[in-house]
């Protein structure tokens, strides 16, 4: 019996990101718009991008939620640690290598941990 695939989730933990990229609402919106075009995902509405989490230094920063027709793209940015934590989940298959390479380059990450889940 073949296993049915519902979707895939790319999980990226980026370190050493360029501070001016992860601390700019405009740049984060640019990122999600370009990523959606690159991996051929149809955005559902505008992205939700808010800066909060000031109770602890490492949690202060922007968070992003972009609904897509096939699920969502979610990201959290730590300005203190220059890190980005990004999840791309979709029931439509996408090129995870393109998504990973683009994200690393866009944020100027020095190091990345990634996982791909088939769900």
N, C-alpha and C positions, 0 to 999 in steps of 0.2 A: 504494500500500500504506500503510495507517495504521500509525503508530508506536504501539506498545504502551507504556503507562505503568505502571511497576512501583510507583512511589510518589513522594513528595515530601519534601524536606528544607528546613526553615526554619532559617537560620543567623543568629543575632542576636549582635552585639557591642555591649554596653551600656557607656556611660561615665557617670561621675558618679552612680553608684548610692548609695543611702542605706546607710552603713556598718552600721547596726543590722539591716538586712535581709539583707545578704550574709554577715554574720558570725554568723548564728544558725541552728543546725541546725533548730530548731523552725520558723522562718520559711521556710526552704528547703523543708522538708517540706510546709508549708502551701501554698507556691507550686505544687509539683508536683501536689498533690492537687486544688487548684482548677483548674489548667490542664487536667488530664485530664478533669475534669467539663465544663469549658467547651468543649473541642474534641471531646468525646465519645470519649475513648480509654479502653479497658479496661486498667487496671493489671494487670501480671502480677507478683504478689508485692509485697513492701515495697520502698521506695526504699533504695538504698545511698547514704549520705551520710557522708563522712569528711573531717576537716580534717587536712591534711598539707602537705608541700612547703616545709618550713622552711629548706631549704638556701640558698634565695635569697628575698629579701624579696618580690618580685613574684609568686612561685609559692605563697606561703603562703596557705592558705585552704581553703574547702570545695570538694569535688567531689561531684556528684550523678549517679547512674545509676538511671533508672527504666525497667525493661522494661515495654513495653506489648504487648498481644496482636498488634499489627501492626508492632512494631519497638522504638524506644527514645527516651527523652529524656535527654540528657546535658548537664551544665552544669559549668563551672569558674568559680570566683570568686577574684579578686585583691583581697585586703583592702588592700594597700598602694596600689593604683591605683584602688580603688573601681570595678572593672570586673567584668562578668559576660559569659561566653562560653557561649551556649546553642544546642544543636542539637536540633531536633525532627524525627525521621525516622519516616515511616509509609508503609506500602503502602495504607493507607486514607486517602483524601483528607480534608483538614480545612481549616477557614477560617483561612488564614494571617494575615489582617488581625486577626481576633479574638485569635489567639495572640500576635501582635506587640504589639498595643495593651495587652492585659492584662499582658504581661511588663514592658513599659516602665513602666506605672503601678505595678505591684506593687513593683518595685525602685526606683522613683523616679528612673529614669535621665534624665539631662539631654541625652544624645545617643545615637543608635543608628545602626549600620550593619547592613543586613540584605541577605540574599541568599536567593533561593528557587531550589532546584534541582528540576527534574522529572527523575526517574530512570527 
